[in-house]
């Protein structure tokens, strides 16, 4: 499994498509593309947490199937489909 974390720089659809098109077909089911809609620094200042605490909060939300927590933030909610796909694939061996 691989997670690609990218800055979408307010251009989610084009950047997501660009990255997904470059993932080899035999790896598509094992690669997940997630990221902040603008830049990570904006998320950090919006929620007033450091990057380590943001990562921990996002991981906790995943382990609890809570995609409406921090993942529901305006700068992260575009990840919903990819996040749901990732949780189904990794939760059985990461969070049990």
Buried (B, 14 or more C-beta within 10 A) or exposed (E): EEEBEBBBEEEBEEBBEEBEEEBEEEEEEEBBBBBBBBBBEBBBEEBEBEEEEBEEBBEEBBBEEBBEBBBEBEBBBBBEEBBEEBBEBBEEEEEE
